[in-house]
Amino acid sequence: MYDNALKKYKNFQFESIGHSQGSLLARLLSDKSINSIQLNPAYKAETLKDNEYIIRSSGDAVSALTVQKKEKFRSISIVDQRAYDNNQSRNI
């Protein structure tokens, strides 16, 4: 389906986005996308490509297990406001 969209819209640039298991699809399509945005990804920790970005929420246990070294400069962690207000550790 993605290849059909690339053929049909030849003059367009594509971005891929996925959540949890869908992040794997976004990652696999990143070679054909200008950017790949992955929300709370659930997959083994691989090195990020230059066009990959990860967004994590503080309460997501699955994606917390796969934090990558290179990722710290291109990831966003969303912190629960209640934890922030109570001066608990911040994950930003």
C-alpha positions in Angstrom: 0.0 0.0 0.0 2.9 2.4 0.9 4.6 1.7 -2.4 1.3 2.4 -4.3 1.0 5.7 -2.5 4.6 6.6 -3.5 3.8 5.9 -7.1 0.6 7.8 -7.1 1.9 10.8 -5.3 5.4 11.1 -6.9 5.9 14.7 -6.1 5.1 14.4 -2.4 7.3 13.6 0.6 6.1 11.1 3.2 6.5 10.8 6.9 5.8 7.6 8.9 4.3 7.6 12.3 3.4 4.6 14.6 2.4 3.8 18.1 3.7 0.8 20.2 3.8 -2.2 17.8 3.0 0.2 14.9 6.2 1.9 15.6 8.0 -1.1 14.0 6.1 -0.4 10.8 7.1 3.3 11.0 10.7 2.3 11.5 10.6 -0.1 8.5 9.2 2.6 6.3 11.8 5.2 7.5 14.0 4.5 4.5 11.3 5.8 2.3 10.1 8.6 4.6 11.6 12.0 5.3 10.9 11.5 9.0 9.8 8.6 11.2 8.0 9.4 14.4 7.5 6.6 16.9 5.2 6.9 19.9 6.0 4.6 22.9 7.8 2.1 20.6 7.7 -1.6 21.6 10.7 -3.2 19.9 14.3 -4.2 20.5 16.7 -1.3 21.1 18.3 -0.6 17.7 20.4 2.5 16.8 18.2 5.4 15.6 18.6 6.5 12.0 19.0 10.3 11.4 15.4 10.7 10.4 13.9 8.8 13.4 12.3 10.5 16.4 10.9 8.9 19.5 8.2 10.2 21.8 7.6 8.4 25.1 5.2 9.0 27.9 6.4 8.5 31.5 3.9 5.8 32.3 4.7 3.5 29.4 6.5 0.5 30.9 7.1 -1.3 27.5 9.0 1.5 25.8 10.9 2.4 28.9 12.7 -1.0 28.6 14.2 0.0 25.2 15.8 3.4 25.8 18.7 3.9 23.4 21.9 5.7 24.0 21.8 7.8 20.8 18.1 8.6 21.5 18.7 11.1 24.3 19.2 14.0 21.9 16.2 13.2 19.7 13.5 12.0 22.0 10.8 13.6 24.0 9.5 12.1 27.3 6.1 13.3 28.4 5.9 13.5 32.2 2.8 13.1 34.2 2.0 16.6 35.6 1.2 15.2 39.0 4.7 13.9 39.3 6.1 17.2 38.3 4.0 19.1 40.8 5.1 16.8 43.6 8.8 17.3 42.7 9.3 13.7 41.8 12.0 12.8 39.3 11.5 14.5 35.9 12.0 12.5 32.7 12.6 15.3 30.2 
